[in-house]
Amino acid sequence: MCRFYEMECLWHKEFDMKNVKTLPGVLLFLLAVLPFWQAVTADEASSQEMMQQPVMVNINTATADELSSMLKGIGEKRAMAIVAYREENGPFVTVEQLQSVKGVGEKVLEQNRANLSVK
């Protein structure tokens, strides 16, 4: 007996029409599954894009915990120093002013520049 998944079946002289009847079932299954599969892959792609997007940190409103967890090279002590500087001197006018905080240099600023804002 010829099976529908065997390529020689197409040329076999005993080709049976029962095998052709399964093809619509397979096509219907694929049509039902395809939208679900596309939705899953789209969700995965959007979640990967979200992870790649930089997180903006407003250095005038962020807490010490937020600063230390969201910025590279900023630990708890530096984060507390940023908040203390802000409380003593008022809000930062520019991102570059962050270098006025002890322990925050050009390297740390450049690592985080794309994620920093003052508004």
N, C-alpha and C positions, 0 to 999 in steps of 0.2 A: 504494500500500500504506500502510496506517495504521501509525503508530509509537506505542508505549505511552506515550511522554513528551509527545505532543501532546494538548492538552486536547480538541480537536475529535474525537479518536479515540473518546471515550465516546459521542458521538452519531452517529458515522459509520456508515452502513448496512453498510459492508464490514468492520466490526470483526472481527478475527481472534483466535481463542482462543490462538494461539501467543504473543501479547503478554501474555496473562494468566499464562502459565506462567513468565515471567521475574519476575513479582512475588514469588513465594515465594523465589526466589534472592536478590533484592534484600533482602527482609526478613531472611533468614538472615544475609546479610552484615552488615546493620545490627546484628542481635543479637550477632554475633560481635565487632564493632568497638566497640560501646557500652561494655562493661565495661572494655576497655583505655583508651578515651578518658576514662572517669570516673576511672580510676586515675591517669592522667597529670595531669589537672586537679587531683585531690586532692593529689598530690605537690607540684605547683606552689604550691598554696594553703598547704600545711604549711611549705614552705621559705620562703615570704614571711612567714608568721607567726613563724617562728624568727628571721628577720632583724629583725623589729620588736620582739621581746622584748628587754628590757634585759639586759645581761650584768652579773651581780653580781661585784663586786671586793671581796675582803676586804683592807682596807688594812693589816691586821696580818700577813698572810702573802704578799701579792703582792710580786714582785720589781720592781726599777726598770723593767725592760723591759716587764713586764705593765702597770704603772701608766701608763707613757708611751703605750703602744699602745691601752689600753682606756678611758682617761679623756680627756675634752675639756679642753683648756687645760693639760694636764700634759705637758710635754716631758721630755727626758732629765734636765735639771738639777733641775727640780722633783721628779721621781720619785726621783732620788738623794737629794734633801733630805728627802723623806718617809721613805725607808728609814733614813737617818742619824738623823733625829729619833726614829724608832721604836727603833733600836738604843740610843740614848742615854737615852731616857726610858721605855722599856718599851712594851707594846702600847697602842694607842688604846682608850680606854674608850667614847667616843662618836664618831660621825662628825663632829660639830661641832669636836672637838678637832683635827681636821686643819687648822683655821685657825691653829693655833699654829705651823705650819711656815711659814718665811719664803717668801713668794711665792704662798701659797695664801690667797686671800681669799674673801669671801662669794660673789662672782660664780662663781668656779670651783667652790665647794662646791655652789651651787644648780644649776649645770649638770650635776653628777654625782650629786647626792644620791640619786636613785632607783637608782643602780647601786652604791652604796657600802654595805659592811657591816663590822662589827668582829668578827663571830663566824664 
